[in-house]
Amino acid sequence: MKYRKKPVVIEAIQYLREENISSCMDFCPDMVFNAKDNEYDIKTLEGNMRVSKGEYIIKGVQGEFYPCKPNIFEATYERVDDEI
């Protein structure tokens, strides 16, 4: 059997560290600062995941958040009009 992924519109923001940390934290309330590493993690369904500069933070279809590498994001998603 073969299956096709359903087209789903997601919300996302690119994490640029100091440049937009406030916007990222507003978008993703599940971001937590890891003082030991001086980095941010995202509480995901699979546990905490590190978000690195340049990665996208995606809000999934069930309201969950997770980081995504830029090359994967750009190969998987395309921008849509805000009207959807």
N, C-alpha and C positions, 0 to 999 in steps of 0.2 A: 504494500500500500504506500501511496505517496500522499503527503499533506502539504498544504500551503499555509504559511503564517498569515493570520487575519490582519488586515490593515488596522492599526490602532494608532490614534494620535496620543502622544505623550507630552509631558511638560519636562523641560530640562534647562539647566543653566551650566555654563562652563566655569569651573573653579579656577580663579586666577590669583589665589592667595590674597595678599594685602590689597590688591586692586579692587576686589569685590567680595571680601569675606562677609560683610554685613548683608549684602544681597543674597549670598549663598545660605547664610544662617537663617534669614527670613524665609527663603524658599524651602529649606530643609531643616526643620526643627530637630531632626534626629542626628545632627552633627554634634560631635563632642570633641573638645580639645584634649589631646593626649600630651600632658605637660612633660612626660618622660622623653618623648620623641620630638616635642615642639611641632607637632603635626595635628591634623584633624582626621577623625575617623567618623564613619557613618554607621549608625546602628541599623543593620539589615536583618532580614529574616534568617540569614545564615550566620549571624554574629557580626561583630565589628569589622568593617573593611576600611582600609586607609584610602583617602582620596588625595591624589597627587595633583600638583599644579598642571593645568591644561586639560585635566579629565573633565568629563561632563557628569553632573549629578542628575540622575533620572528619577522622576516620580512615576512609579509603575501604575498599572491599571487598578490595583487594590490599595493605592495610597502609600505603598512602600517606597523607600528610597535606596538607591545603590549607585556606586561610581561606575563609569564606563570610559575606557581608553579612547582618545580622540579618533584614532584610525578605525576602530570598531564602530564608534558612533556615526562617523561620516559615511561608512560603508552600509550602515543599517538604516539610518534615518535621513529624511530630507525635510527641509523647512516647509511648513504649510501656512496658509493665510490664517490670521487670527479669527476669522469669521466662523471657523468650524467649531 
